[in-house]
Amino acid sequence: MKFKATLALGAALALSCAAQAATELVIATVNNGHMIEMQKLGKNFEAANPDIKLKWVTLEEGVLRQRVTTDIATKGGQFDVMTIGMYETPIWGKKGWLQELKPTAAYDVDDLLPAMRNGLSLDGKLFAAPFYGESSMLMYRKDLADKAGVTLGDKPTWAQVKDFAAKVHNPKEGVYGICLRGKPGWGDNMAFLTTLVNTNGGQWFDNSWKPQLESQPWKDAINFYVDLLKNYGPPGSSANSFNEILALFNAGKCGAWVDATIAASFISDPKQSKVADKVAYAQAPTAVTPKGANWLWAWALAIPAGSAKVTEAQKFIDWATSKDYIQLVGKTNGWGTVPTGTRKSTYANADFLKAAKFATAEKAAIDTANPNDSTLPKSPYVGVQFAAIPEFQAIGIAVGQQMSAALAGKTTVDAALKASQNSAEREMKKAGYYK
């Protein structure tokens, strides 16, 4: 008995040592559906890699940005894998804060959609791998368009969209012609408004980094926007963000909506949407130029520079952003739930195409978004719906507040743009971009 007990104790110690020997990866991620699912499926990765243990730190978007930015800037070393976006990736890559990613041949980097790969690269080097990606597009009620005798086509203009909104606007019946973001924020109303400015031929900064917020394209875009929502939008538009508009659209109260392509998976789901079978999809509307008319974004996984666990972190990122992972989600939860917007192979998958009626329009939007060439005049910055410089967050927030105030009728468009120009100039001069 004593011999058996000694053997048992030895086995227990061996297991304990093995467990201690496992490398723990601390992963910081955002608290949304796709990432929650990644955590649940993480047990598959651990089973295939018993020498690696995953530890999740799941945070709300704003808190996540603050935590990972502080950690990487101070070289805190709290996280081995970080969830970041297209805004942070080129900035942090240039600062030397990110480890270059070097996936295995089996990962098939060439399968990544070019827009996603380019947006997460710097000087040809990949610094983050896309977990899911999106662009923006027009989603509209085909039944109302048919009834009004309006044809929008695959590539509509803003003039055509305004005409559609005017013809279907019927507040007495609970239908508003168009719903658009109005809630202030650099990634909220300004994400949409930047694309509207782009397609009107505008830009945030000229090649000398001087803000351009009182230029004619900005005046044209913002006046059009305020007029459009004032006449054909729902009441209280200045407080509406993605979730508020999603609720309105699913309840059948929006004739048209221009927003993130990810919205299509919700409004086409009959469990969530009253109009699931009545929606058509088209490219984001254009005005003067197609450049920068639709935004580009990815939630991506990256490794902080100087990490002591690069090999293990790379192995996890390879798994979580792979073709096999997308297959795993499709087989486990259904093809309508897979993370989209990252790989060519997803859009060649018959099961996905059958489940996602919006797939063709979504992929076309992503393919045409170019963060390196998003404005008609040459611009010194990378980004479609943002400028990838550290100062942009503060500038975008301040401008977003002014645009929301103009939409609410608390100030004029000209006054809002003047105040925006002044605040942007202060930030850029303080940062030393020009005197």
C-alpha positions in Angstrom: 0.0 0.0 0.0 2.9 2.3 0.9 4.5 1.6 -2.5 1.2 2.4 -4.3 0.8 5.6 -2.3 4.3 6.7 -3.3 3.5 6.0 -6.9 0.3 8.0 -6.7 2.1 10.9 -5.0 4.8 10.8 -7.7 2.2 10.8 -10.5 0.4 13.8 -8.8 3.7 15.7 -8.5 4.5 15.0 -12.2 1.0 16.3 -13.3 1.5 19.3 -11.1 4.9 20.1 -12.6 3.5 19.6 -16.1 0.6 22.0 -15.3 3.1 24.6 -13.9 5.2 24.2 -17.0 2.4 25.2 -19.3 2.8 28.7 -20.6 -0.1 31.1 -19.7 -1.2 33.5 -22.4 -3.1 36.5 -21.1 -5.4 37.8 -23.8 -7.1 41.2 -23.7 -10.2 41.3 -25.8 -13.4 43.2 -26.3 -16.8 42.1 -24.8 -18.8 41.3 -27.9 -20.4 38.2 -29.4 -17.6 37.1 -31.7 -15.0 37.4 -29.0 -17.2 35.6 -26.4 -17.5 32.8 -28.8 -13.7 32.7 -29.3 -13.3 32.2 -25.5 -15.8 29.3 -25.5 -14.0 27.6 -28.4 -10.6 28.3 -26.8 -10.8 24.9 -25.2 -10.2 23.4 -28.6 -6.9 25.3 -28.9 -5.9 24.2 -25.4 -6.7 20.6 -26.2 -4.4 20.8 -29.3 -1.7 22.7 -27.4 -1.6 21.2 -23.8 1.5 23.3 -23.1 -0.4 26.5 -23.4 -3.1 27.8 -21.0 -5.4 30.7 -22.0 -6.3 33.5 -19.6 -9.0 36.0 -20.8 -9.3 39.6 -19.8 -12.6 40.7 -21.4 -13.4 44.4 -21.3 -15.9 47.0 -22.7 -14.5 48.7 -25.8 -13.6 52.0 -24.1 -12.0 50.3 -21.2 -10.1 47.9 -23.4 -8.6 50.7 -25.5 -7.5 52.5 -22.3 -6.0 49.4 -20.7 -4.1 48.1 -23.7 -2.8 51.6 -24.7 -1.5 52.3 -21.2 0.1 48.8 -21.0 1.8 49.0 -24.3 3.0 52.6 -23.9 4.5 51.9 -20.5 5.8 48.4 -21.4 3.7 47.1 -18.6 3.7 43.5 -19.9 0.2 42.6 -18.6 -1.0 41.1 -21.9 0.5 38.6 -24.3 -2.1 39.1 -27.0 -4.1 42.3 -27.5 -7.3 43.0 -29.4 -6.7 46.3 -31.3 -8.1 47.9 -34.4 -7.0 49.5 -37.7 -6.6 52.9 -35.9 -4.0 51.6 -33.4 -2.1 49.1 -35.6 -0.1 51.5 -38.0 0.5 54.0 -35.1 1.9 51.4 -32.7 3.7 49.6 -35.5 5.5 52.8 -36.4 6.4 53.4 -32.8 7.9 49.9 -32.5 5.3 48.8 -29.9 4.2 45.7 -31.8 5.9 42.4 -32.7 5.8 41.7 -36.5 3.5 38.7 -37.1 5.1 35.7 -39.0 2.3 33.1 -39.5 3.1 29.6 -40.7 2.7 28.7 -44.4 -0.5 26.7 -43.5 -2.0 29.9 -42.2 -2.2 31.2 -45.8 -1.6 35.0 -45.5 -2.6 35.4 -49.1 -6.1 34.3 -48.3 -6.6 37.4 -46.2 -8.7 40.1 -47.9 -6.2 42.7 -49.3 -8.0 45.6 -47.6 -7.7 43.9 -44.2 -4.1 42.8 -44.7 -3.0 46.2 -46.0 -4.8 48.1 -43.2 -3.0 46.0 -40.6 0.4 46.2 -42.2 3.2 48.8 -42.2 5.9 48.8 -44.8 4.8 45.4 -46.0 5.0 43.8 -42.5 1.9 42.4 -40.8 1.5 43.7 -37.2 -2.0 42.4 -36.4 -4.2 39.6 -37.8 -7.9 40.3 -38.5 -10.4 38.4 -36.3 -13.3 40.0 -38.1 -13.6 42.9 -40.4 -16.2 45.3 -41.8 -16.9 48.2 -44.2 -20.0 50.3 -44.5 -22.9 50.0 -47.0 -26.4 51.0 -47.8 -29.2 48.8 -46.4 -32.7 49.7 -47.6 -36.3 48.5 -47.7 -36.7 47.0 -51.2 -40.5 46.7 -50.6 -40.8 50.5 -50.1 -38.5 51.2 -53.0 -40.7 49.1 -55.3 -43.9 50.7 -54.0 -42.4 54.2 -54.6 -41.1 53.2 -58.1 -37.5 53.9 -57.1 -34.5 51.9 -58.3 -31.2 52.3 -56.5 -28.9 49.7 -58.1 -25.7 48.4 -56.7 -23.8 51.7 -56.7 -26.3 54.5 -55.7 -25.5 58.2 -55.4 -26.4 60.3 -52.4 -28.8 62.3 -54.6 -30.7 59.0 -55.4 -30.7 58.0 -51.7 -32.2 61.5 -50.8 -34.8 61.0 -53.4 -35.7 57.6 -52.1 -35.8 58.9 -48.5 -38.2 61.7 -49.5 -40.6 59.3 -51.3 -40.8 56.7 -48.6 -40.8 59.1 -45.6 -44.1 58.6 -43.8 -44.0 59.5 -40.1 -47.7 59.0 -39.7 -47.2 55.4 -40.6 -44.1 55.1 -38.4 -41.6 55.0 -41.3 -38.7 57.5 -41.6 -37.0 58.0 -44.9 -33.4 57.4 -43.6 -31.6 56.7 -40.3 -28.0 57.8 -39.8 -25.7 58.1 -36.8 -25.8 61.4 -34.9 -24.3 60.5 -31.5 -21.0 62.3 -31.0 -17.7 60.3 -31.1 -14.6 59.9 -33.2 -15.7 56.3 -34.0 -19.4 57.2 -33.9 -21.0 60.0 -35.9 -17.6 61.0 -37.2 -17.0 57.5 -38.7 -20.0 58.0 -40.9 -19.5 61.7 -41.5 -15.8 61.3 -42.5 -17.0 59.0 -45.3 -19.5 61.5 -46.4 -16.8 64.2 -46.4 -14.5 61.9 -48.4 -17.0 61.3 -51.1 -17.7 65.0 -51.4 -14.0 65.5 -52.2 -12.8 66.5 -48.7 -10.2 65.5 -46.2 -9.3 66.0 -42.5 -5.8 67.5 -43.2 -4.0 68.7 -46.3 -0.5 67.6 -47.1 0.9 70.2 -44.7 -1.2 68.7 -41.9 -3.5 71.8 -41.8 -7.1 71.0 -40.8 -9.6 71.4 -43.6 -12.9 71.6 -41.6 -14.1 74.9 -43.2 -13.4 73.8 -46.8 -16.2 73.5 -49.3 -16.5 69.7 -49.2 -17.0 69.8 -45.4 -19.7 72.5 -45.8 -21.4 70.6 -48.6 -21.3 67.3 -46.7 -22.5 68.5 -43.3 -25.2 70.8 -44.7 -26.5 67.8 -46.8 -26.4 65.6 -43.7 -28.3 68.0 -41.4 -30.9 68.8 -44.1 -31.4 65.1 -44.9 -32.0 64.0 -41.3 -34.0 67.2 -40.4 -36.5 66.5 -43.3 -36.5 62.7 -43.5 -34.9 61.2 -40.4 -36.4 60.1 -37.1 -36.7 62.6 -34.2 -33.8 62.7 -31.8 -31.2 61.7 -34.5 -28.4 63.5 -32.7 -28.5 60.9 -30.0 -28.7 57.8 -32.3 -25.8 55.4 -32.6 -25.5 51.9 -34.1 -27.7 50.1 -31.5 -30.5 52.7 -31.5 -30.7 52.7 -35.3 -30.5 48.9 -35.4 -33.6 48.7 -33.1 -35.5 51.2 -35.3 -34.6 49.4 -38.5 -35.5 46.0 -37.1 -38.9 47.4 -36.1 -39.5 48.5 -39.7 -39.1 52.3 -39.0 -36.2 53.1 -41.3 -36.4 53.3 -45.1 -32.7 53.3 -45.5 -29.5 53.1 -43.3 -25.9 53.6 -44.2 -23.7 51.9 -41.5 -21.4 49.0 -40.7 -21.7 45.9 -42.9 -22.0 43.8 -39.7 -25.5 45.2 -39.2 -26.7 43.1 -42.2 -26.4 39.9 -40.2 -28.8 41.3 -37.6 -31.4 43.0 -39.9 -31.5 39.8 -42.1 -32.3 37.6 -39.1 -36.0 36.9 -38.9 -35.6 36.2 -35.1 -34.5 39.8 -34.6 -36.0 41.8 -37.6 -39.6 42.3 -38.7 -38.3 43.3 -42.2 -35.7 40.5 -42.6 -37.1 39.4 -46.0 -37.6 43.0 -47.3 -34.1 44.4 -47.2 -31.7 45.0 -50.1 -28.0 45.8 -49.9 -25.9 48.2 -52.0 -22.6 50.0 -51.9 -22.2 53.1 -49.7 -23.6 56.1 -51.7 -21.2 58.4 -53.5 -21.2 62.1 -54.3 -18.2 63.8 -56.1 -15.9 60.7 -55.9 -16.1 57.1 -54.9 -12.9 57.5 -52.9 -13.4 57.0 -49.1 -17.2 56.5 -49.5 -17.2 53.4 -47.3 -15.1 52.9 -44.2 -12.8 50.0 -43.2 -12.4 48.5 -39.8 -11.1 45.3 -38.3 -10.8 44.0 -34.8 -7.5 42.2 -34.8 -5.0 40.3 -32.6 -1.5 41.6 -32.0 1.6 40.8 -29.9 3.3 43.6 -27.8 6.9 44.1 -28.8 9.4 42.6 -26.3 7.0 39.8 -25.3 8.6 36.8 -23.7 5.9 34.5 -25.2 6.0 35.4 -28.9 6.0 31.8 -30.1 3.0 30.8 -28.1 1.2 34.1 -28.8 1.8 33.6 -32.6 0.5 30.1 -32.4 -2.8 31.3 -30.7 -3.3 34.1 -33.2 -2.7 31.7 -36.1 -5.5 29.5 -34.7 -8.0 32.2 -33.9 -7.8 34.0 -37.2 -7.4 30.9 -39.4 -9.6 29.3 -42.0 -10.0 26.3 -39.7 -11.4 28.5 -36.9 -14.0 29.9 -39.3 -14.9 26.3 -40.2 -15.1 25.4 -36.5 -17.6 28.3 -35.8 -19.7 27.4 -38.9 -20.0 23.8 -37.9 -20.5 24.5 -34.2 -22.9 27.4 -34.3 -24.1 27.8 -37.9 -22.6 29.7 -40.9 -24.7 32.8 -40.2 -22.6 33.3 -37.0 -19.1 33.1 -38.4 -16.7 36.1 -38.1 -16.8 37.8 -41.5 -14.8 40.3 -43.5 -11.3 38.7 -43.2 -10.7 35.9 -45.7 -11.4 35.3 -49.4 -12.2 31.6 -48.7 -15.1 32.6 -46.4 -16.8 34.3 -49.4 -16.1 31.3 -51.6 -17.9 29.0 -49.1 -21.3 27.8 -50.4 -22.6 27.3 -46.8 -21.8 30.9 -45.9 -23.2 32.4 -49.1 -26.4 30.5 -48.5 -26.7 31.8 -44.9 -25.6 35.4 -45.6 -27.6 37.1 -48.4 -25.6 40.2 -47.8 -22.2 38.5 -48.5 -21.6 39.8 -52.0 -22.3 43.5 -51.1 -20.2 43.2 -47.9 -17.2 41.8 -49.7 -17.4 44.4 -52.5 -17.5 47.2 -49.9 -14.5 45.8 -48.0 -12.5 45.2 -51.3 -13.0 48.8 -52.4 -12.0 50.5 -49.1 -8.4 51.7 -49.3 -7.0 53.3 -46.1 -3.9 54.4 -48.1 -5.8 56.4 -50.7 -9.2 57.5 -49.2 -9.4 61.1 -50.3 -9.6 62.9 -53.6 -6.8 65.4 -52.8 -3.6 63.8 -51.5 -3.6 63.4 -47.7 -0.7 62.7 -45.4 -2.5 60.2 -43.2 -3.6 56.6 -43.4 -7.2 55.7 -42.7 -10.6 55.9 -44.3 -13.0 57.0 -41.5 -10.2 58.3 -39.2 -6.6 59.7 -39.5 -4.2 57.3 -38.0 -2.3 59.8 -35.8 -2.4 59.8 -32.0 -4.0 63.3 -31.9 -7.0 62.2 -33.9 -9.0 60.8 -31.0 -9.2 64.1 -29.2 -9.9 66.0 -32.5 -12.5 63.6 -33.6 -14.3 63.7 -30.3 -14.4 67.5 -30.3 -15.6 67.7 -33.9 -18.2 65.0 -33.2 -19.7 67.1 -30.5 -20.0 70.1 -32.8 -21.6 68.1 -35.6 -24.2 66.6 -33.2 -25.0 70.0 -31.9 -25.6 71.3 -35.5 -27.8 68.3 -36.1 -29.8 69.1 -33.0 -30.3 72.7 -34.1 -28.2 74.0 -31.2 -25.8 75.8 -33.5 -25.4 76.4 -37.3 -23.3 74.3 -39.6 -21.0 77.1 -40.3 -20.5 77.9 -36.6 -19.9 74.2 -35.8 -17.3 73.9 -38.5 -15.6 77.1 -37.4 -15.3 75.8 -33.8 -14.1 72.4 -35.1 -11.4 74.1 -37.3 -10.2 76.1 -34.3 -10.0 73.1 -32.0 -8.3 71.0 -34.6 -5.7 73.7 -35.3 -4.9 74.0 -31.6 -4.3 70.3 -31.3 -2.2 70.0 -34.4 -0.1 73.1 -33.5 0.4 71.9 -29.9 1.6 68.5 -31.3 4.1 70.3 -33.6 2.7 69.3 -37.0 3.0 72.9 -38.1 3.4 76.4 -36.6 
